[in-house]
């Protein structure tokens, strides 16, 4: 008799857990859908590789970078721009090192 009551309570608890997890999943999907739509909108434009029509613009950008480096024009930026550029450079370096660690499958050195 006691075991049947415990089993009934366990079944009831399991059912409530399933129902509450389903409700949580529905609420999460409803709350996340506008954010996912915004992410998808930006991902379609910003995360795709450049098209052949954009190659000339990229080439022009690199040429401007070389000219700025040779003429010293990069020294004429504000502190805010220099800080932003330094942070972008640091982020790129960090992601490079994280990729190296993942590729090596080791934090220190290559396993020879």
C-alpha positions as CSV (number, residue, x, y, z in Angstrom):
1,X,0.0,0.0,0.0
2,X,2.8,2.4,0.9
3,X,4.8,1.4,-2.1
4,X,1.8,2.1,-4.4
5,X,1.5,5.6,-2.9
6,X,5.2,6.3,-3.5
7,X,5.0,5.0,-7.0
8,X,1.9,7.2,-7.7
9,X,3.7,10.2,-6.3
10,X,6.8,9.5,-8.5
11,X,4.6,9.2,-11.6
12,X,2.8,12.4,-10.7
13,X,6.1,14.2,-10.2
14,X,7.4,12.9,-13.5
15,X,4.3,14.1,-15.3
16,X,4.5,17.5,-13.7
17,X,8.2,17.7,-14.7
18,X,7.5,16.8,-18.3
19,X,4.7,19.3,-18.5
20,X,6.7,22.1,-16.9
21,X,9.7,21.4,-19.2
22,X,7.5,21.5,-22.3
23,X,6.0,24.8,-21.1
24,X,9.5,26.2,-20.5
25,X,10.6,25.1,-24.0
26,X,7.6,26.8,-25.6
27,X,8.2,30.0,-23.6
28,X,11.9,29.9,-24.5
29,X,11.2,29.4,-28.2
30,X,8.6,32.2,-28.2
31,X,11.0,34.6,-26.4
32,X,14.0,33.7,-28.6
33,X,12.4,33.9,-32.0
34,X,12.7,37.7,-32.4
35,X,16.3,37.6,-31.4
36,X,17.0,34.7,-33.7
37,X,15.3,36.5,-36.6
38,X,17.5,39.6,-36.0
39,X,20.6,37.3,-35.8
40,X,19.6,35.6,-39.0
41,X,19.1,38.9,-40.8
42,X,22.5,40.1,-39.9
43,X,24.2,36.7,-40.4
44,X,22.9,36.6,-44.0
45,X,24.7,39.9,-44.8
46,X,27.7,40.0,-42.5
47,X,28.8,36.4,-42.3
48,X,28.7,35.5,-46.0
49,X,32.0,35.5,-48.1
50,X,32.5,38.5,-50.4
51,X,31.1,38.3,-53.9
52,X,33.3,38.8,-56.9
53,X,31.7,42.2,-57.3
54,X,33.2,43.2,-53.9
55,X,36.7,42.2,-54.7
56,X,37.7,45.5,-56.2
57,X,36.5,47.3,-53.1
58,X,38.5,44.9,-50.9
59,X,41.6,45.5,-53.1
60,X,41.1,49.3,-52.8
61,X,40.8,48.9,-49.0
62,X,44.1,47.1,-48.8
63,X,45.8,49.7,-51.1
64,X,44.5,52.5,-48.8
65,X,45.9,50.6,-45.8
66,X,49.4,50.4,-47.5
67,X,49.2,54.1,-48.4
68,X,48.2,55.0,-44.9
69,X,51.1,53.0,-43.5
70,X,53.7,54.6,-45.8
71,X,52.5,58.1,-45.4
72,X,52.0,58.0,-41.6
73,X,48.3,58.9,-42.0
74,X,47.5,56.2,-39.3
75,X,49.1,58.5,-36.7
76,X,46.3,61.1,-37.3
77,X,43.6,59.2,-35.4
78,X,41.9,60.1,-32.2
79,X,42.5,58.2,-28.9
80,X,39.1,56.6,-29.2
81,X,39.8,55.3,-32.7
82,X,43.3,54.1,-31.6
83,X,41.8,52.3,-28.6
84,X,39.1,50.7,-30.8
85,X,41.7,49.5,-33.3
86,X,43.9,48.1,-30.5
87,X,41.0,46.2,-29.1
88,X,40.1,44.8,-32.5
89,X,43.7,43.7,-33.0
90,X,43.8,42.1,-29.6
91,X,40.5,40.3,-30.3
92,X,41.9,38.9,-33.6
93,X,45.0,37.8,-31.9
94,X,43.1,36.0,-29.1
95,X,40.9,34.2,-31.6
96,X,44.0,33.2,-33.6
97,X,45.5,31.7,-30.4
98,X,42.3,30.0,-29.5
99,X,42.2,28.4,-32.9
100,X,45.7,27.3,-32.6
101,X,45.0,25.6,-29.2
102,X,41.9,23.9,-30.7
103,X,44.0,22.8,-33.7
104,X,46.8,21.4,-31.6
105,X,44.4,19.8,-29.1
106,X,46.8,20.9,-26.4
107,X,47.3,24.1,-24.5
108,X,51.1,23.9,-24.6
109,X,53.0,23.0,-27.8
110,X,52.5,20.2,-30.3
111,X,52.5,16.6,-29.3
112,X,55.4,15.1,-31.3
